[in-house]
Amino acid sequence: MGQYDSMVNIAIIGVVIVLLAIIFKKTKEEFAILISIAGCFLIFSFGISKLQIIV
């Protein structure tokens, strides 16, 4: 069950990042881009830790 919990956490983080980017896009578009890039790195770091289990 631990594997599915981490997948749900990553999905929730992705949704929160998208919502934050949409909110900030209305006022400051450059903040929305930075939030999206930071979110990608965060999700990528979660993926790398799970990739060690596969390899």
C-alpha positions in Angstrom: 0.0 0.0 0.0 3.0 2.3 0.5 3.6 2.5 -3.2 0.1 3.8 -3.9 0.3 6.3 -1.1 3.3 8.0 -2.6 1.6 8.1 -6.0 -1.4 9.8 -4.5 0.9 12.3 -2.7 2.6 13.1 -6.0 -0.8 13.6 -7.7 -2.0 15.9 -4.9 1.3 17.9 -5.2 0.8 18.2 -8.9 -2.8 19.4 -8.5 -1.8 22.0 -5.9 1.0 23.2 -8.2 -1.3 23.7 -11.1 -3.9 25.5 -9.0 -1.2 27.8 -7.6 0.2 28.5 -11.1 -3.4 29.4 -12.3 -3.9 31.7 -9.4 -0.6 33.5 -9.9 -0.9 33.6 -13.7 -3.7 36.2 -13.3 -1.4 38.6 -11.5 2.2 37.8 -12.2 2.8 35.4 -15.1 6.5 35.0 -14.3 5.7 33.6 -10.8 3.4 31.1 -12.4 6.3 29.9 -14.6 8.6 29.7 -11.6 6.1 27.7 -9.6 5.6 25.3 -12.5 9.3 24.7 -12.8 9.8 24.3 -9.1 6.9 21.8 -9.1 8.4 19.8 -11.9 11.7 19.5 -10.0 9.8 18.5 -6.8 7.9 15.8 -8.7 11.0 14.7 -10.5 12.8 14.3 -7.2 10.1 12.1 -5.9 10.3 10.0 -9.1 14.1 9.6 -8.8 13.7 8.1 -5.3 11.2 5.6 -6.6 13.4 4.8 -9.6 16.1 3.4 -7.3 13.6 0.8 -6.1 13.0 -0.3 -9.7 16.7 -0.4 -10.8 
